[in-house]
Amino acid sequence: MLDLFNPDKLILFAIIILLLIKSFKTVQQGTIAVVTIFGKYRRILHPGLNLVIPFIENIFRRISTQNRSVELEFQAVTVDQANVYFKAMLLYSVIDAQEETIKRVAFKFIDDKNLMQALIRTIEGSIRAFVATKRQAEVLSLRRDIVEHVKEQIDTHLEEWGYHLQDLQLNDITFDEAIIRSMSQVVASNNLKAAAENEGQALLITKTKAAEADGNAIKIAATAEREAAKLRGQGVALFREEVARGMNNAAREMQQANLDTSMIMFSMWTEALKNFAEYGKGNVIFLDGSPDGMQTTMKQMMGMHTLMDQEKKENKNK
């Protein structure tokens, strides 16, 4: 039976237990351990429980394969000497878990601090070089172009280091206060110009429509007046035609009755006086009502009747 109280055996047992403990290493999920022997690369350990040679194999570094992010703040100058201030978020990760990739990640830089410094300065330089070829007014509209340019330039360097650029977001692009104020004034003046142009167009349309409406109204009124005048003329012509027809019939009946046709003129004269008095509506009409005036009027009417008879005879003779 093993004597556990023997000091030598207790020491040996403790050494065995220590060796067993040192022989097993746990690697967390999302990380890969790099193992070296006496400072020289040996192999990599994947997540989980791994067996190592105690006191000989040493875990040099644990490499995270998860995505990592860093915020950047830097300044660039455009070709027209305007200061542009950027705030960006960089998302990157190890390319893959292959052994060669992990070796590049583990031994390219002394530590993560030096990696971050190189990565940030490389990205800042790429953006500054791109912005230096653009004007101030172009920068805000070139956000996507800047990101694509940086990815194109930086991917080669990151691949040599064992990393891959997942995403670059330019969260904020600002200028000096004087430039921002002038840009605001330009926007305000453009808005005022657009508002004035729209107001002018609206006023032009309003006046054009009003002029078209007035023109159409004038045309309609002129057409109506023309039609009314035409109808009035036709009415007057029909009235005269009916009067002439009535006088002709009356004269024929007077001749058949062996009466003087001048009585027709006298009757028309008295009817005219009656209409003057009935429809005058207060207007003053001066008529010579003396016997001499009546006689003169009757002579004029008879003279007109005689002249009409002569014209009829001449027309018959022709």
Secondary structure, DSSP 4 states (H G I P E B T S, - for coil): ---TT-HHHHHHHHHHHHHHHHHEEEE-TTEEEEEEETTEEEEEE-SEEEE--TTTEEEEEEEE-S-EEEEEEEEEE-TT--EEEEEEEEEEEES-S-HHHHHHHHHHSSSHHHHHHHHHHHHHHHHHHHHTTS-HHHHGGGHHHHHHHHHHHHHHHHHHHTEEEEEEEEEEEEE-HHHHHHHHHHHHHHHHHHHHHHHHHHHHHHHHHHHHHHHHHHHHHHHHHHHHHHHHHHHHHHHHHHHHHHHHHHHHHHHHTT--THHHHHHHHHHHHHHHHHH-TT-------SHHHHHHHHHHHHHHHHHHHHHHHHHHH-
